[in-house]
Amino acid sequence: MVGDLLTLGQVAEILGVHSRAIIELVNRGELEGQRIGRRWEFTQAAIDDFLDEPPAWQAAEFVSFGK
């Protein structure tokens, strides 16, 4: 399972947004991730679920966290 874990930076790159936007999604419960010490980890399955059925977020709100 360790090979399936993604870092915060990797997820931000996949979704094309700033890492702060990813943390906000986690805090709102829209993306599943786990903080281990100072490091965030995400499974590929969590990213796939997020992309398959995106939550009802406002695009403008999400983009405001962009790069």
N, C-alpha and C positions, 0 to 999 in steps of 0.2 A: 504494500500500500504506500510506502514511502515514496516510490517513484511517481505516484499520482499526485503528490502535493505540489502546489504552486505558491510562490511567494507573492507578497503584495505588489511588488514591482511587475511581476509577470502578469498578474491579473489586470493591473492598470494598463499595461501594454496591449493585452488581448482586447480589452473593452475600449481602448483609445481615450482614456481619461486620466486625470491626475489621481495619485494614490489617495488623496483626501476624499475624493468622491467614493472610492471603494470602501473606506472606513465608514463614511456616512451611510452607505447602503447596508453595511453590516449592522450599524447601530440602529437603523430603522427596521431591521429584520427582513430586508428584501434580498439579501445575499448571505449565504451561510459561510462563515469563516471562524477561525479560532486563533486567539492570541496566545502564544507560548512565550512568556517573558516579554521581550521587546519585539518579538517577531510575529508576523501574521502568517497563517497558513490556510490554504484553500484547497479543496479537492477539485479535480476536473469535473466530477459529477455535479458539484455545487454550481460551477460556472455553466455547465451545460443546462442545468435546470433553470438558471437565471436567464440564459439566452433563449431557451425554448418557450418559456412563459414569463416574460418580463412583468414585473409588478406595475401597478397603476401609478407610476410616477410621472411628474410633469417634465417633459423634455427640456424646457428652458431651465428648470431648477437643476437638473442633472448636468446640463452643459455648462452651467455657471461654475462648476467645479473642474472644468476641462483644463487642458494644458495651457 
